[in-house]
């Protein structure tokens, strides 16, 4: 429950419109726990069908094209991004970034009332 409450706090602090959670390791349980933790926005379950490094390739291409920039310093995230290909250590922050970029830039969806030009 502690992690779900931390997610709820981040949703509130940043005004998130949705939470994306991996469904591979108990997706329904993750969704329910997020609800119990106070997450009020929609929770979208995403299935990780490929390894983290493979999933990160489109995100890496966005960085190379200059379509992604960080506002501020994120030392722990940057360490994980650099280590992602080596297989060393955890890459939770990097993986979360990849899911966010996938949703926002790789396969964005047109919202109701928004027209894509």
CNS distance restraints for C-alpha pairs under 8 A (distance, minus, plus):
assign (resid   1 and name CA) (resid   5 and name CA) 6.21 0.50 0.50
assign (resid   1 and name CA) (resid  33 and name CA) 6.37 0.50 0.50
assign (resid   1 and name CA) (resid  34 and name CA) 7.73 0.50 0.50
assign (resid   1 and name CA) (resid  36 and name CA) 7.41 0.50 0.50
assign (resid   1 and name CA) (resid  37 and name CA) 5.90 0.50 0.50
assign (resid   2 and name CA) (resid   6 and name CA) 6.33 0.50 0.50
assign (resid   2 and name CA) (resid  37 and name CA) 7.50 0.50 0.50
assign (resid   3 and name CA) (resid   7 and name CA) 6.29 0.50 0.50
assign (resid   4 and name CA) (resid   8 and name CA) 6.21 0.50 0.50
assign (resid   4 and name CA) (resid  33 and name CA) 6.26 0.50 0.50
assign (resid   4 and name CA) (resid  34 and name CA) 4.81 0.50 0.50
assign (resid   4 and name CA) (resid  35 and name CA) 7.88 0.50 0.50
assign (resid   4 and name CA) (resid  36 and name CA) 7.61 0.50 0.50
assign (resid   4 and name CA) (resid  37 and name CA) 4.76 0.50 0.50
assign (resid   4 and name CA) (resid  38 and name CA) 7.44 0.50 0.50
assign (resid   4 and name CA) (resid  39 and name CA) 7.49 0.50 0.50
assign (resid   5 and name CA) (resid   9 and name CA) 6.16 0.50 0.50
assign (resid   5 and name CA) (resid  34 and name CA) 7.37 0.50 0.50
assign (resid   5 and name CA) (resid  37 and name CA) 4.48 0.50 0.50
assign (resid   5 and name CA) (resid  38 and name CA) 6.32 0.50 0.50
assign (resid   5 and name CA) (resid  39 and name CA) 7.59 0.50 0.50
assign (resid   6 and name CA) (resid  10 and name CA) 6.27 0.50 0.50
assign (resid   7 and name CA) (resid  11 and name CA) 6.14 0.50 0.50
assign (resid   7 and name CA) (resid  34 and name CA) 7.50 0.50 0.50
assign (resid   7 and name CA) (resid  37 and name CA) 7.91 0.50 0.50
assign (resid   7 and name CA) (resid  39 and name CA) 7.05 0.50 0.50
assign (resid   8 and name CA) (resid  12 and name CA) 6.25 0.50 0.50
assign (resid   8 and name CA) (resid  34 and name CA) 7.42 0.50 0.50
assign (resid   8 and name CA) (resid  37 and name CA) 6.44 0.50 0.50
assign (resid   8 and name CA) (resid  38 and name CA) 5.47 0.50 0.50
assign (resid   8 and name CA) (resid  39 and name CA) 4.53 0.50 0.50
assign (resid   8 and name CA) (resid  40 and name CA) 7.54 0.50 0.50
assign (resid   9 and name CA) (resid  13 and name CA) 5.99 0.50 0.50
assign (resid  10 and name CA) (resid  14 and name CA) 5.87 0.50 0.50
assign (resid  10 and name CA) (resid  15 and name CA) 7.91 0.50 0.50
assign (resid  10 and name CA) (resid  16 and name CA) 7.79 0.50 0.50
assign (resid  11 and name CA) (resid  15 and name CA) 5.46 0.50 0.50
assign (resid  11 and name CA) (resid  16 and name CA) 4.80 0.50 0.50
assign (resid  11 and name CA) (resid  17 and name CA) 7.76 0.50 0.50
assign (resid  11 and name CA) (resid  18 and name CA) 7.93 0.50 0.50
assign (resid  11 and name CA) (resid  19 and name CA) 7.86 0.50 0.50
assign (resid  11 and name CA) (resid  39 and name CA) 7.11 0.50 0.50
assign (resid  11 and name CA) (resid  41 and name CA) 7.82 0.50 0.50
assign (resid  12 and name CA) (resid  16 and name CA) 6.89 0.50 0.50
assign (resid  16 and name CA) (resid  41 and name CA) 7.43 0.50 0.50
assign (resid  17 and name CA) (resid  41 and name CA) 6.00 0.50 0.50
assign (resid  17 and name CA) (resid  42 and name CA) 7.14 0.50 0.50
assign (resid  18 and name CA) (resid  41 and name CA) 5.24 0.50 0.50
assign (resid  18 and name CA) (resid  42 and name CA) 4.85 0.50 0.50
assign (resid  18 and name CA) (resid  43 and name CA) 5.69 0.50 0.50
assign (resid  18 and name CA) (resid  44 and name CA) 7.11 0.50 0.50
assign (resid  19 and name CA) (resid  41 and name CA) 7.11 0.50 0.50
assign (resid  19 and name CA) (resid  42 and name CA) 6.41 0.50 0.50
assign (resid  19 and name CA) (resid  43 and name CA) 4.75 0.50 0.50
assign (resid  19 and name CA) (resid  44 and name CA) 6.09 0.50 0.50
assign (resid  20 and name CA) (resid  43 and name CA) 5.86 0.50 0.50
assign (resid  20 and name CA) (resid  44 and name CA) 4.80 0.50 0.50
assign (resid  20 and name CA) (resid  45 and name CA) 5.83 0.50 0.50
assign (resid  20 and name CA) (resid  46 and name CA) 6.65 0.50 0.50
assign (resid  20 and name CA) (resid  99 and name CA) 7.35 0.50 0.50
assign (resid  20 and name CA) (resid 100 and name CA) 7.72 0.50 0.50
assign (resid  21 and name CA) (resid  27 and name CA) 7.47 0.50 0.50
assign (resid  21 and name CA) (resid  30 and name CA) 7.36 0.50 0.50
assign (resid  21 and name CA) (resid  31 and name CA) 7.63 0.50 0.50
assign (resid  21 and name CA) (resid  43 and name CA) 7.06 0.50 0.50
assign (resid  21 and name CA) (resid  44 and name CA) 6.26 0.50 0.50
assign (resid  21 and name CA) (resid  45 and name CA) 5.00 0.50 0.50
assign (resid  21 and name CA) (resid  46 and name CA) 5.98 0.50 0.50
assign (resid  22 and name CA) (resid  27 and name CA) 6.45 0.50 0.50
assign (resid  22 and name CA) (resid  45 and name CA) 5.62 0.50 0.50
assign (resid  22 and name CA) (resid  46 and name CA) 4.84 0.50 0.50
assign (resid  22 and name CA) (resid  47 and name CA) 5.61 0.50 0.50
assign (resid  22 and name CA) (resid  48 and name CA) 6.59 0.50 0.50
assign (resid  23 and name CA) (resid  27 and name CA) 3.63 0.50 0.50
assign (resid  23 and name CA) (resid  28 and name CA) 7.25 0.50 0.50
assign (resid  23 and name CA) (resid  30 and name CA) 7.55 0.50 0.50
assign (resid  23 and name CA) (resid  45 and name CA) 5.40 0.50 0.50
assign (resid  23 and name CA) (resid  46 and name CA) 5.60 0.50 0.50
assign (resid  23 and name CA) (resid  47 and name CA) 5.19 0.50 0.50
assign (resid  23 and name CA) (resid  48 and name CA) 7.52 0.50 0.50
assign (resid  24 and name CA) (resid  47 and name CA) 5.78 0.50 0.50
assign (resid  24 and name CA) (resid  48 and name CA) 6.51 0.50 0.50
assign (resid  26 and name CA) (resid  30 and name CA) 6.12 0.50 0.50
assign (resid  27 and name CA) (resid  31 and name CA) 6.17 0.50 0.50
assign (resid  27 and name CA) (resid  45 and name CA) 6.60 0.50 0.50
assign (resid  28 and name CA) (resid  32 and name CA) 6.14 0.50 0.50
assign (resid  29 and name CA) (resid  33 and name CA) 5.99 0.50 0.50
assign (resid  30 and name CA) (resid  34 and name CA) 6.15 0.50 0.50
assign (resid  31 and name CA) (resid  35 and name CA) 6.41 0.50 0.50
assign (resid  31 and name CA) (resid  43 and name CA) 6.54 0.50 0.50
assign (resid  31 and name CA) (resid  45 and name CA) 7.71 0.50 0.50
assign (resid  32 and name CA) (resid  36 and name CA) 6.25 0.50 0.50
assign (resid  33 and name CA) (resid  37 and name CA) 6.02 0.50 0.50
assign (resid  34 and name CA) (resid  38 and name CA) 6.45 0.50 0.50
assign (resid  34 and name CA) (resid  39 and name CA) 5.49 0.50 0.50
assign (resid  35 and name CA) (resid  39 and name CA) 5.12 0.50 0.50
assign (resid  35 and name CA) (resid  40 and name CA) 6.84 0.50 0.50
assign (resid  50 and name CA) (resid  54 and name CA) 6.14 0.50 0.50
assign (resid  50 and name CA) (resid  55 and name CA) 6.12 0.50 0.50
assign (resid  51 and name CA) (resid  55 and name CA) 6.23 0.50 0.50
assign (resid  52 and name CA) (resid  56 and name CA) 6.08 0.50 0.50
assign (resid  52 and name CA) (resid  84 and name CA) 7.94 0.50 0.50
assign (resid  52 and name CA) (resid  95 and name CA) 6.65 0.50 0.50
assign (resid  53 and name CA) (resid  57 and name CA) 6.70 0.50 0.50
assign (resid  53 and name CA) (resid  84 and name CA) 6.53 0.50 0.50
assign (resid  53 and name CA) (resid  85 and name CA) 6.13 0.50 0.50
assign (resid  55 and name CA) (resid  59 and name CA) 7.93 0.50 0.50
assign (resid  55 and name CA) (resid  98 and name CA) 7.17 0.50 0.50
assign (resid  56 and name CA) (resid  60 and name CA) 6.16 0.50 0.50
assign (resid  56 and name CA) (resid  95 and name CA) 7.57 0.50 0.50
assign (resid  56 and name CA) (resid  98 and name CA) 5.68 0.50 0.50
assign (resid  57 and name CA) (resid  61 and name CA) 6.31 0.50 0.50
assign (resid  58 and name CA) (resid  62 and name CA) 6.43 0.50 0.50
assign (resid  58 and name CA) (resid 102 and name CA) 7.68 0.50 0.50
assign (resid  58 and name CA) (resid 106 and name CA) 7.14 0.50 0.50
assign (resid  59 and name CA) (resid  63 and name CA) 6.49 0.50 0.50
assign (resid  59 and name CA) (resid  98 and name CA) 5.96 0.50 0.50
assign (resid  59 and name CA) (resid 101 and name CA) 6.27 0.50 0.50
assign (resid  59 and name CA) (resid 102 and name CA) 7.05 0.50 0.50
assign (resid  59 and name CA) (resid 106 and name CA) 7.80 0.50 0.50
assign (resid  60 and name CA) (resid  64 and name CA) 6.27 0.50 0.50
assign (resid  61 and name CA) (resid  65 and name CA) 6.19 0.50 0.50
assign (resid  62 and name CA) (resid  66 and name CA) 6.32 0.50 0.50
assign (resid  62 and name CA) (resid  67 and name CA) 5.23 0.50 0.50
assign (resid  62 and name CA) (resid  68 and name CA) 6.08 0.50 0.50
assign (resid  63 and name CA) (resid  67 and name CA) 5.83 0.50 0.50
assign (resid  63 and name CA) (resid  68 and name CA) 5.14 0.50 0.50
assign (resid  63 and name CA) (resid  69 and name CA) 7.43 0.50 0.50
assign (resid  70 and name CA) (resid  74 and name CA) 8.00 0.50 0.50
assign (resid  74 and name CA) (resid  78 and name CA) 6.09 0.50 0.50
assign (resid  75 and name CA) (resid  79 and name CA) 6.11 0.50 0.50
assign (resid  76 and name CA) (resid  80 and name CA) 6.32 0.50 0.50
assign (resid  76 and name CA) (resid  93 and name CA) 7.86 0.50 0.50
assign (resid  77 and name CA) (resid  81 and name CA) 6.17 0.50 0.50
assign (resid  77 and name CA) (resid  93 and name CA) 5.59 0.50 0.50
assign (resid  77 and name CA) (resid  94 and name CA) 5.96 0.50 0.50
assign (resid  78 and name CA) (resid  82 and name CA) 6.21 0.50 0.50
assign (resid  78 and name CA) (resid  94 and name CA) 7.90 0.50 0.50
assign (resid  79 and name CA) (resid  83 and name CA) 6.17 0.50 0.50
assign (resid  80 and name CA) (resid  84 and name CA) 5.79 0.50 0.50
assign (resid  80 and name CA) (resid  89 and name CA) 7.87 0.50 0.50
assign (resid  80 and name CA) (resid  90 and name CA) 7.23 0.50 0.50
assign (resid  80 and name CA) (resid  91 and name CA) 5.26 0.50 0.50
assign (resid  80 and name CA) (resid  92 and name CA) 7.88 0.50 0.50
assign (resid  80 and name CA) (resid  93 and name CA) 6.96 0.50 0.50
assign (resid  80 and name CA) (resid  94 and name CA) 5.79 0.50 0.50
assign (resid  81 and name CA) (resid  91 and name CA) 7.35 0.50 0.50
assign (resid  81 and name CA) (resid  94 and name CA) 5.51 0.50 0.50
assign (resid  83 and name CA) (resid  87 and name CA) 6.81 0.50 0.50
assign (resid  83 and name CA) (resid  88 and name CA) 6.16 0.50 0.50
assign (resid  83 and name CA) (resid  89 and name CA) 7.38 0.50 0.50
assign (resid  83 and name CA) (resid  91 and name CA) 7.75 0.50 0.50
assign (resid  84 and name CA) (resid  88 and name CA) 7.12 0.50 0.50
assign (resid  84 and name CA) (resid  91 and name CA) 6.30 0.50 0.50
assign (resid  84 and name CA) (resid  94 and name CA) 7.57 0.50 0.50
assign (resid  91 and name CA) (resid  95 and name CA) 5.93 0.50 0.50
assign (resid  92 and name CA) (resid  96 and name CA) 6.13 0.50 0.50
assign (resid  93 and name CA) (resid  97 and name CA) 6.22 0.50 0.50
assign (resid  94 and name CA) (resid  98 and name CA) 6.26 0.50 0.50
assign (resid  95 and name CA) (resid  99 and name CA) 6.34 0.50 0.50
assign (resid  96 and name CA) (resid 100 and name CA) 6.25 0.50 0.50
assign (resid  97 and name CA) (resid 101 and name CA) 6.13 0.50 0.50
assign (resid  98 and name CA) (resid 102 and name CA) 6.00 0.50 0.50
assign (resid  99 and name CA) (resid 103 and name CA) 6.26 0.50 0.50
assign (resid 100 and name CA) (resid 104 and name CA) 6.04 0.50 0.50
assign (resid 101 and name CA) (resid 105 and name CA) 5.40 0.50 0.50
assign (resid 101 and name CA) (resid 106 and name CA) 6.48 0.50 0.50
assign (resid 102 and name CA) (resid 106 and name CA) 4.64 0.50 0.50
assign (resid 102 and name CA) (resid 107 and name CA) 5.98 0.50 0.50
assign (resid 102 and name CA) (resid 108 and name CA) 7.68 0.50 0.50
assign (resid 103 and name CA) (resid 107 and name CA) 5.65 0.50 0.50
assign (resid 103 and name CA) (resid 108 and name CA) 5.60 0.50 0.50
assign (resid 103 and name CA) (resid 109 and name CA) 7.95 0.50 0.50
assign (resid 104 and name CA) (resid 108 and name CA) 5.06 0.50 0.50
assign (resid 110 and name CA) (resid 114 and name CA) 6.23 0.50 0.50
assign (resid 110 and name CA) (resid 115 and name CA) 6.92 0.50 0.50
assign (resid 110 and name CA) (resid 116 and name CA) 6.76 0.50 0.50
assign (resid 111 and name CA) (resid 115 and name CA) 7.92 0.50 0.50
